[in-house]
Amino acid sequence: MIFLIVVAVVVLYFVIAYNSLVSIKHNVDKAWANIDVLLKQRHDELPKLVDTCKQYMKYEQETLEKVIQARARISDARASQNIAALGAAEGALRSGLGQLFALAESYPELKANEQFLHLQSRISGLENALADRREFYNDSVNINNVTIEQFPDLIVARLFNFKSFDLLEFAAEELKDVDINQRLNA
């Protein structure tokens, strides 16, 4: 009788641990899907912004090219779900957008353009939402990675091949202070 109770408790523990790990894994997937939706929305808005800027910024091709190249790198990283490449590409895009918005200060007609103002506001809003979603994703990944390494959950995790996920880390450029004067004089 005691043996059956012990077996029942062990089986119950495995079922609960397995279900918990599945739930945590799906939270990571959901967090990634939320980021992916926002990246897609921003991906769709960036060509409109670049096209609007091209009409006014005849001599700023290098900055516009940086934004276009970073957008392509983000698209490739999204498609392959390469978190490390996505983090680096995000840094390049943020740098390019920061430079683009700073350069826009030198073009009064562009700053007054309703389409540009709308796109600038839309992309800034998407950037803020992405920052929130990255935080949620990293929290979900951290919970997953800690859980699959803790005893006794690691037994169930290894038995059913639960894997760790990579954090979405910031590029080194994103962690530096921004020199506003340099950006405005660029």
GROMACS elastic network, one bead per residue, 0.5 to 0.9 nm:
[ bonds ]
;  ai    aj funct       b0    kb
    1     4     6  0.51854   500
    1     5     6  0.64029   500
    1     6     6  0.87674   500
    2     5     6  0.50580   500
    2     6     6  0.61868   500
    2     7     6  0.85762   500
    3     6     6  0.51454   500
    3     7     6  0.61594   500
    3     8     6  0.85469   500
    4     7     6  0.50305   500
    4     8     6  0.59886   500
    4     9     6  0.85436   500
    5     8     6  0.50127   500
    5     9     6  0.61336   500
    5    10     6  0.86057   500
    6     9     6  0.51318   500
    6    10     6  0.61942   500
    6    11     6  0.86040   500
    7    10     6  0.51165   500
    7    11     6  0.60891   500
    7    12     6  0.84408   500
    8    11     6  0.51232   500
    8    12     6  0.59561   500
    8    13     6  0.84668   500
    9    12     6  0.50123   500
    9    13     6  0.60320   500
    9    14     6  0.86406   500
   10    13     6  0.50539   500
   10    14     6  0.62675   500
   10    15     6  0.87128   500
   11    14     6  0.51252   500
   11    15     6  0.62535   500
   11    16     6  0.86632   500
   12    15     6  0.51499   500
   12    16     6  0.61770   500
   12    17     6  0.85122   500
   13    16     6  0.51527   500
   13    17     6  0.59560   500
   13    18     6  0.83901   500
   14    17     6  0.50815   500
   14    18     6  0.58794   500
   14    19     6  0.84577   500
   14   153     6  0.85053   500
   14   156     6  0.66659   500
   15    18     6  0.51532   500
   15    19     6  0.61207   500
   15    20     6  0.85131   500
   16    19     6  0.52069   500
   16    20     6  0.60835   500
   16    21     6  0.86418   500
   17    20     6  0.50645   500
   17    21     6  0.61821   500
   17    22     6  0.86299   500
   17   152     6  0.88335   500
   17   153     6  0.63068   500
   17   156     6  0.68311   500
   17   157     6  0.85420   500
   18    21     6  0.51611   500
   18    22     6  0.61975   500
   18    23     6  0.86533   500
   18   153     6  0.83018   500
   18   156     6  0.64066   500
   18   157     6  0.75498   500
   18   160     6  0.81897   500
   19    22     6  0.50716   500
   19    23     6  0.61840   500
   19    24     6  0.86623   500
   20    23     6  0.51188   500
   20    24     6  0.62390   500
   20    25     6  0.86427   500
   21    24     6  0.50803   500
   21    25     6  0.60886   500
   21    26     6  0.85682   500
   21   144     6  0.74351   500
   21   147     6  0.76624   500
   21   148     6  0.76685   500
   21   153     6  0.83387   500
   21   156     6  0.85443   500
   21   157     6  0.73475   500
   21   162     6  0.77343   500
   22    25     6  0.51179   500
   22    26     6  0.61959   500
   22    27     6  0.86679   500
   22   162     6  0.85187   500
   23    26     6  0.51741   500
   23    27     6  0.62785   500
   23    28     6  0.88836   500
   24    27     6  0.50559   500
   24    28     6  0.65404   500
   24    29     6  0.88343   500
   24   140     6  0.71663   500
   24   141     6  0.84839   500
   24   143     6  0.73092   500
   24   144     6  0.58196   500
   24   147     6  0.87336   500
   25    28     6  0.52255   500
   25    29     6  0.64192   500
   25    30     6  0.87122   500
   25   140     6  0.82103   500
   25   141     6  0.82701   500
   25   144     6  0.64886   500
   25   162     6  0.81662   500
   25   163     6  0.87448   500
   26    30     6  0.60049   500
   26    31     6  0.84612   500
   27    31     6  0.60528   500
   27    32     6  0.85431   500
   27   137     6  0.83294   500
   27   140     6  0.62735   500
   27   141     6  0.85036   500
   27   144     6  0.88283   500
   28    31     6  0.50651   500
   28    32     6  0.61931   500
   28    33     6  0.85879   500
   28   136     6  0.87464   500
   28   137     6  0.62077   500
   28   138     6  0.83821   500
   28   139     6  0.86527   500
   28   140     6  0.52057   500
   28   141     6  0.58653   500
   28   144     6  0.76585   500
   28   165     6  0.83232   500
   29    32     6  0.51136   500
   29    33     6  0.61418   500
   29    34     6  0.86968   500
   29   137     6  0.85726   500
   29   140     6  0.89328   500
   30    34     6  0.62398   500
   30    35     6  0.87348   500
   30   137     6  0.83671   500
   31    34     6  0.51551   500
   31    35     6  0.64510   500
   31    36     6  0.86743   500
   31   133     6  0.68142   500
   31   134     6  0.79518   500
   31   136     6  0.64626   500
   31   138     6  0.85638   500
   31   140     6  0.72962   500
   31   141     6  0.89827   500
   32    35     6  0.51066   500
   32    36     6  0.60898   500
   32    37     6  0.87184   500
   32    81     6  0.89876   500
   32   133     6  0.82316   500
   32   134     6  0.83467   500
   32   137     6  0.62678   500
   33    37     6  0.62374   500
   33    38     6  0.87884   500
   34    37     6  0.52876   500
   34    38     6  0.65652   500
   34    39     6  0.87428   500
   34   130     6  0.86488   500
   34   133     6  0.67689   500
   34   137     6  0.87032   500
   35    38     6  0.52527   500
   35    39     6  0.60988   500
   35    40     6  0.85759   500
   35   129     6  0.86615   500
   35   130     6  0.62802   500
   35   133     6  0.58825   500
   35   134     6  0.69132   500
   35   137     6  0.80254   500
   36    39     6  0.50242   500
   36    40     6  0.60916   500
   36    41     6  0.86280   500
   36    78     6  0.70426   500
   37    40     6  0.51437   500
   37    41     6  0.63054   500
   37    42     6  0.87350   500
   38    41     6  0.50357   500
   38    42     6  0.61692   500
   38    43     6  0.83536   500
   38   126     6  0.65225   500
   38   127     6  0.85288   500
   38   129     6  0.75033   500
   38   130     6  0.64708   500
   38   133     6  0.88182   500
   39    42     6  0.51129   500
   39    43     6  0.58445   500
   39    44     6  0.85601   500
   39    74     6  0.81779   500
   39    75     6  0.83380   500
   39    78     6  0.81552   500
   39   126     6  0.81728   500
   39   130     6  0.76586   500
   40    44     6  0.62048   500
   40    45     6  0.87334   500
   40    75     6  0.82754   500
   40    78     6  0.89237   500
   41    44     6  0.52029   500
   41    45     6  0.64362   500
   41    46     6  0.89214   500
   41   123     6  0.89298   500
   41   126     6  0.78369   500
   42    45     6  0.50242   500
   42    46     6  0.61629   500
   42   122     6  0.84266   500
   42   123     6  0.63497   500
   42   126     6  0.65431   500
   42   127     6  0.82458   500
   43    46     6  0.55948   500
   43    47     6  0.76417   500
   43    71     6  0.66363   500
   43    72     6  0.87761   500
   43    74     6  0.84392   500
   43    75     6  0.76216   500
   44    47     6  0.66350   500
   44    48     6  0.76947   500
   45    48     6  0.54494   500
   45    49     6  0.64811   500
   45    50     6  0.89233   500
   45   119     6  0.70576   500
   45   122     6  0.80925   500
   45   123     6  0.71998   500
   46    49     6  0.50376   500
   46    50     6  0.61681   500
   46    51     6  0.85454   500
   46    67     6  0.80822   500
   46    68     6  0.79293   500
   46    71     6  0.77113   500
   46   119     6  0.82132   500
   46   123     6  0.78730   500
   47    50     6  0.50293   500
   47    51     6  0.59761   500
   47    52     6  0.84571   500
   47    68     6  0.77153   500
   48    51     6  0.51219   500
   48    52     6  0.61102   500
   48    53     6  0.85846   500
   48   115     6  0.87972   500
   48   116     6  0.87030   500
   48   119     6  0.76240   500
   49    52     6  0.51382   500
   49    53     6  0.61562   500
   49    54     6  0.85888   500
   49   115     6  0.82104   500
   49   116     6  0.64797   500
   49   119     6  0.60519   500
   49   120     6  0.75449   500
   49   123     6  0.89630   500
   50    53     6  0.50743   500
   50    54     6  0.60385   500
   50    55     6  0.88585   500
   50    64     6  0.63806   500
   50    65     6  0.89737   500
   50    67     6  0.80018   500
   50    68     6  0.79167   500
   51    54     6  0.51005   500
   51    55     6  0.67380   500
   52    55     6  0.56339   500
   52    56     6  0.74131   500
   52    57     6  0.89511   500
   52   110     6  0.81205   500
   52   113     6  0.86598   500
   52   115     6  0.73025   500
   52   116     6  0.63406   500
   53    56     6  0.54509   500
   53    57     6  0.56637   500
   53    58     6  0.85040   500
   53    64     6  0.81535   500
   53   100     6  0.86626   500
   53   104     6  0.80811   500
   53   110     6  0.69928   500
   53   116     6  0.74398   500
   54    57     6  0.51491   500
   54    58     6  0.61758   500
   54    59     6  0.89474   500
   54    60     6  0.81790   500
   54    61     6  0.79429   500
   54    64     6  0.78962   500
   55    58     6  0.69861   500
   55   110     6  0.84596   500
   56    59     6  0.88405   500
   56   107     6  0.71640   500
   56   109     6  0.74053   500
   56   110     6  0.61380   500
   57    60     6  0.54656   500
   57    61     6  0.76114   500
   57    64     6  0.89781   500
   57   103     6  0.86641   500
   57   104     6  0.80607   500
   57   107     6  0.74752   500
   57   110     6  0.82474   500
   58    61     6  0.69067   500
   59    62     6  0.82738   500
   60    63     6  0.56263   500
   60    64     6  0.65422   500
   60    65     6  0.87917   500
   60   100     6  0.85845   500
   60   103     6  0.82538   500
   61    64     6  0.50689   500
   61    65     6  0.59740   500
   61    66     6  0.86069   500
   62    65     6  0.50669   500
   62    66     6  0.62800   500
   62    67     6  0.88666   500
   63    66     6  0.51469   500
   63    67     6  0.65596   500
   63    68     6  0.88274   500
   63    96     6  0.63296   500
   63    97     6  0.83865   500
   63    99     6  0.70002   500
   63   100     6  0.63025   500
   63   103     6  0.88683   500
   64    67     6  0.52544   500
   64    68     6  0.63238   500
   64    69     6  0.87121   500
   64    96     6  0.76938   500
   64    97     6  0.87360   500
   64   100     6  0.72199   500
   65    69     6  0.60124   500
   65    70     6  0.84522   500
   65    96     6  0.87821   500
   66    69     6  0.51799   500
   66    70     6  0.60510   500
   66    71     6  0.84784   500
   66    92     6  0.77337   500
   66    93     6  0.74324   500
   66    95     6  0.87960   500
   66    96     6  0.57932   500
   66    97     6  0.87065   500
   67    70     6  0.51914   500
   67    71     6  0.60948   500
   67    72     6  0.87071   500
   67    92     6  0.78277   500
   67    93     6  0.56775   500
   67    94     6  0.84390   500
   67    95     6  0.84830   500
   67    96     6  0.51993   500
   67    97     6  0.65108   500
   67   100     6  0.82741   500
   68    71     6  0.51016   500
   68    72     6  0.63737   500
   68    73     6  0.88242   500
   68    93     6  0.84185   500
   68    96     6  0.89716   500
   69    72     6  0.51172   500
   69    73     6  0.63028   500
   69    74     6  0.87058   500
   69    89     6  0.89959   500
   69    92     6  0.88393   500
   69    93     6  0.82867   500
   70    73     6  0.50257   500
   70    74     6  0.61711   500
   70    75     6  0.85655   500
   70    89     6  0.56303   500
   70    90     6  0.73090   500
   70    91     6  0.85951   500
   70    92     6  0.58286   500
   70    93     6  0.50045   500
   70    94     6  0.87901   500
   70    96     6  0.79385   500
   71    74     6  0.51532   500
   71    75     6  0.62161   500
   71    76     6  0.87544   500
   71    89     6  0.76720   500
   71    90     6  0.84066   500
   71    92     6  0.89114   500
   71    93     6  0.66586   500
   72    75     6  0.50261   500
   72    76     6  0.62878   500
   72    77     6  0.86726   500
   72    89     6  0.87231   500
   73    76     6  0.51240   500
   73    77     6  0.61717   500
   73    78     6  0.85488   500
   73    85     6  0.78777   500
   73    86     6  0.75743   500
   73    88     6  0.89296   500
   73    89     6  0.57749   500
   73    90     6  0.86203   500
   74    77     6  0.50277   500
   74    78     6  0.59847   500
   74    79     6  0.85071   500
   74    85     6  0.77031   500
   74    86     6  0.56119   500
   74    87     6  0.85519   500
   74    88     6  0.86704   500
   74    89     6  0.54457   500
   74    90     6  0.66973   500
   74    93     6  0.83657   500
   75    78     6  0.50974   500
   75    79     6  0.61763   500
   75    80     6  0.87169   500
   75    86     6  0.85003   500
   76    79     6  0.51549   500
   76    80     6  0.63143   500
   76    81     6  0.83243   500
   76    82     6  0.83851   500
   76    85     6  0.86673   500
   76    86     6  0.83606   500
   77    80     6  0.52324   500
   77    81     6  0.55937   500
   77    83     6  0.70079   500
   77    84     6  0.82983   500
   77    85     6  0.57084   500
   77    86     6  0.51036   500
   77    87     6  0.88711   500
   77    89     6  0.79874   500
   78    82     6  0.66449   500
   78    83     6  0.79993   500
   78    85     6  0.88563   500
   78    86     6  0.68438   500
   79    82     6  0.79039   500
   80    83     6  0.87057   500
   81    84     6  0.89894   500
   81    85     6  0.87028   500
   81    86     6  0.79389   500
   82    85     6  0.54737   500
   82    86     6  0.61109   500
   82    87     6  0.87696   500
   83    87     6  0.62123   500
   83    88     6  0.88085   500
   83   166     6  0.65786   500
   83   167     6  0.71931   500
   83   168     6  0.57000   500
   83   169     6  0.80305   500
   84    87     6  0.52650   500
   84    88     6  0.65407   500
   84    89     6  0.87442   500
   84   166     6  0.76711   500
   84   167     6  0.80777   500
   84   168     6  0.67000   500
   84   169     6  0.70895   500
   84   170     6  0.89913   500
   85    88     6  0.52063   500
   85    89     6  0.60699   500
   85    90     6  0.84443   500
   86    89     6  0.50603   500
   86    90     6  0.58979   500
   86    91     6  0.85617   500
   86   168     6  0.77060   500
   86   169     6  0.87775   500
   87    90     6  0.51066   500
   87    91     6  0.63761   500
   87    92     6  0.88719   500
   87   168     6  0.59635   500
   87   169     6  0.55778   500
   87   170     6  0.54727   500
   87   171     6  0.60504   500
   88    91     6  0.51859   500
   88    92     6  0.64736   500
   88    93     6  0.87861   500
   88   169     6  0.82006   500
   88   170     6  0.69741   500
   88   171     6  0.51645   500
   88   172     6  0.84998   500
   89    92     6  0.50537   500
   89    93     6  0.61487   500
   89    94     6  0.85782   500
   89   171     6  0.82223   500
   90    93     6  0.50657   500
   90    94     6  0.60712   500
   90    95     6  0.85050   500
   90   170     6  0.78663   500
   90   171     6  0.76838   500
   91    94     6  0.51940   500
   91    95     6  0.61513   500
   91    96     6  0.85797   500
   91   170     6  0.67496   500
   91   171     6  0.52719   500
   91   172     6  0.78830   500
   91   173     6  0.65330   500
   91   174     6  0.58979   500
   92    95     6  0.51439   500
   92    96     6  0.61378   500
   92    97     6  0.86038   500
   92   171     6  0.81584   500
   92   173     6  0.81739   500
   92   174     6  0.87897   500
   93    97     6  0.59979   500
   93    98     6  0.83946   500
   94    97     6  0.50909   500
   94    98     6  0.59707   500
   94    99     6  0.84871   500
   94   127     6  0.87827   500
   94   174     6  0.78803   500
   95    98     6  0.51239   500
   95    99     6  0.61937   500
   95   100     6  0.85454   500
   95   173     6  0.78382   500
   95   174     6  0.78547   500
   96    99     6  0.51117   500
   96   100     6  0.60261   500
   96   101     6  0.86073   500
   97   101     6  0.60095   500
   97   102     6  0.83738   500
   98   101     6  0.52567   500
   98   102     6  0.60872   500
   98   103     6  0.85409   500
   98   183     6  0.79120   500
   99   102     6  0.50605   500
   99   103     6  0.60518   500
   99   104     6  0.85539   500
   99   183     6  0.63247   500
   99   184     6  0.84335   500
   99   186     6  0.77887   500
  100   103     6  0.51105   500
  100   104     6  0.61893   500
  101   104     6  0.50199   500
  101   105     6  0.69933   500
  101   120     6  0.79527   500
  102   105     6  0.55623   500
  102   106     6  0.78360   500
  102   180     6  0.86982   500
  102   183     6  0.58940   500
  102   184     6  0.54972   500
  102   185     6  0.84250   500
  102   186     6  0.78255   500
  103   106     6  0.55880   500
  103   107     6  0.73918   500
  103   183     6  0.77314   500
  103   184     6  0.68517   500
  103   185     6  0.82814   500
  103   186     6  0.69318   500
  104   107     6  0.52422   500
  104   108     6  0.75617   500
  104   110     6  0.65145   500
  104   111     6  0.62392   500
  105   108     6  0.66530   500
  105   110     6  0.82668   500
  105   111     6  0.66464   500
  105   184     6  0.75288   500
  106   110     6  0.86485   500
  106   111     6  0.84704   500
  106   184     6  0.84653   500
  107   110     6  0.53134   500
  107   111     6  0.62886   500
  107   112     6  0.87507   500
  108   111     6  0.50207   500
  108   112     6  0.61918   500
  108   113     6  0.86568   500
  109   112     6  0.51740   500
  109   113     6  0.62461   500
  110   113     6  0.50237   500
  110   114     6  0.85368   500
  110   116     6  0.67393   500
  110   117     6  0.84842   500
  111   114     6  0.81546   500
  111   116     6  0.69682   500
  111   117     6  0.68467   500
  112   115     6  0.88834   500
  112   116     6  0.77800   500
  112   117     6  0.72923   500
  113   116     6  0.53177   500
  113   117     6  0.62749   500
  113   118     6  0.86691   500
  114   117     6  0.51221   500
  114   118     6  0.60947   500
  114   119     6  0.85810   500
  115   118     6  0.51214   500
  115   119     6  0.61221   500
  115   120     6  0.84824   500
  116   119     6  0.51106   500
  116   120     6  0.59050   500
  116   121     6  0.84385   500
  117   120     6  0.50711   500
  117   121     6  0.60868   500
  117   122     6  0.84817   500
  118   121     6  0.51904   500
  118   122     6  0.60414   500
  118   123     6  0.85885   500
  119   123     6  0.59505   500
  119   124     6  0.83251   500
  120   123     6  0.53037   500
  120   124     6  0.60495   500
  120   125     6  0.85501   500
  121   124     6  0.51163   500
  121   125     6  0.61260   500
  121   126     6  0.86314   500
  122   125     6  0.51309   500
  122   126     6  0.62393   500
  122   127     6  0.86522   500
  123   127     6  0.60886   500
  123   128     6  0.86790   500
  124   128     6  0.63603   500
  124   129     6  0.87152   500
  125   128     6  0.51842   500
  125   129     6  0.62794   500
  125   130     6  0.85963   500
  126   129     6  0.50077   500
  126   130     6  0.60102   500
  126   131     6  0.85784   500
  127   130     6  0.50297   500
  127   131     6  0.62392   500
  127   132     6  0.87798   500
  128   131     6  0.51291   500
  128   132     6  0.64632   500
  128   133     6  0.87546   500
  129   132     6  0.51346   500
  129   133     6  0.61994   500
  129   134     6  0.85699   500
  130   134     6  0.59219   500
  130   135     6  0.84966   500
  131   134     6  0.51329   500
  131   135     6  0.63486   500
  131   136     6  0.88163   500
  132   135     6  0.52263   500
  132   136     6  0.64373   500
  132   137     6  0.87173   500
  133   137     6  0.59893   500
  133   138     6  0.84979   500
  134   138     6  0.60468   500
  134   139     6  0.84666   500
  134   167     6  0.89781   500
  134   168     6  0.68026   500
  134   169     6  0.88501   500
  135   138     6  0.51984   500
  135   139     6  0.61436   500
  135   140     6  0.86155   500
  135   168     6  0.86664   500
  136   139     6  0.50781   500
  136   140     6  0.61546   500
  136   141     6  0.85898   500
  137   140     6  0.51035   500
  137   141     6  0.61156   500
  137   142     6  0.85235   500
  137   167     6  0.78039   500
  137   168     6  0.76571   500
  138   142     6  0.59836   500
  138   143     6  0.85657   500
  138   166     6  0.83981   500
  138   167     6  0.54493   500
  138   168     6  0.63688   500
  138   169     6  0.85487   500
  139   142     6  0.50768   500
  139   143     6  0.62267   500
  139   144     6  0.86311   500
  139   167     6  0.87522   500
  140   143     6  0.51853   500
  140   144     6  0.62106   500
  140   145     6  0.86290   500
  141   144     6  0.50469   500
  141   145     6  0.60203   500
  141   146     6  0.84893   500
  141   164     6  0.75822   500
  141   165     6  0.58912   500
  141   166     6  0.70960   500
  141   167     6  0.64359   500
  142   145     6  0.51334   500
  142   146     6  0.60098   500
  142   147     6  0.83785   500
  142   164     6  0.88681   500
  142   165     6  0.82732   500
  142   166     6  0.88808   500
  142   167     6  0.76419   500
  143   146     6  0.53262   500
  143   147     6  0.59985   500
  143   148     6  0.86409   500
  144   147     6  0.52487   500
  144   148     6  0.62426   500
  144   149     6  0.87319   500
  144   163     6  0.85098   500
  144   164     6  0.67564   500
  144   165     6  0.76843   500
  145   148     6  0.54736   500
  145   149     6  0.64646   500
  145   150     6  0.89232   500
  145   163     6  0.78717   500
  145   164     6  0.51261   500
  145   165     6  0.68323   500
  145   166     6  0.89169   500
  146   149     6  0.52794   500
  146   150     6  0.62781   500
  146   164     6  0.87475   500
  147   150     6  0.52962   500
  147   151     6  0.83428   500
  147   153     6  0.65022   500
  147   154     6  0.72370   500
  147   157     6  0.85451   500
  148   151     6  0.81356   500
  148   152     6  0.89035   500
  148   153     6  0.59132   500
  148   155     6  0.82624   500
  148   156     6  0.81230   500
  148   157     6  0.54781   500
  148   158     6  0.78826   500
  148   162     6  0.71613   500
  148   163     6  0.76951   500
  148   164     6  0.74713   500
  149   152     6  0.85573   500
  149   153     6  0.71078   500
  149   154     6  0.50944   500
  149   155     6  0.88164   500
  149   157     6  0.81129   500
  150   153     6  0.56200   500
  150   154     6  0.54866   500
  150   155     6  0.87645   500
  151   154     6  0.53135   500
  151   155     6  0.70357   500
  152   155     6  0.56768   500
  152   156     6  0.74432   500
  153   156     6  0.53455   500
  153   157     6  0.61258   500
  153   158     6  0.86199   500
  154   158     6  0.58947   500
  154   159     6  0.82415   500
  154   162     6  0.89312   500
  155   158     6  0.53272   500
  155   159     6  0.59927   500
  155   160     6  0.86180   500
  156   160     6  0.61130   500
  156   161     6  0.82292   500
  156   162     6  0.83035   500
  157   160     6  0.54046   500
  157   161     6  0.57057   500
  157   163     6  0.76989   500
  158   162     6  0.62485   500
  158   163     6  0.83425   500
  159   162     6  0.80235   500
  166   169     6  0.85597   500
  170   173     6  0.80413   500
  170   174     6  0.61865   500
  170   175     6  0.71303   500
  171   174     6  0.55074   500
  171   175     6  0.70743   500
  172   175     6  0.54037   500
  172   176     6  0.69033   500
  173   176     6  0.55171   500
  173   177     6  0.85900   500
  174   177     6  0.79887   500
  174   178     6  0.86576   500
  175   178     6  0.89487   500
  178   181     6  0.89197   500
  178   182     6  0.86058   500
  178   183     6  0.82477   500
  179   182     6  0.54457   500
  179   183     6  0.64611   500
  179   184     6  0.88545   500
  180   183     6  0.50898   500
  180   184     6  0.61364   500
  180   185     6  0.85807   500
  181   184     6  0.51425   500
  181   185     6  0.61102   500
  181   186     6  0.85046   500
  182   185     6  0.51842   500
  182   186     6  0.60037   500
  183   186     6  0.51673   500
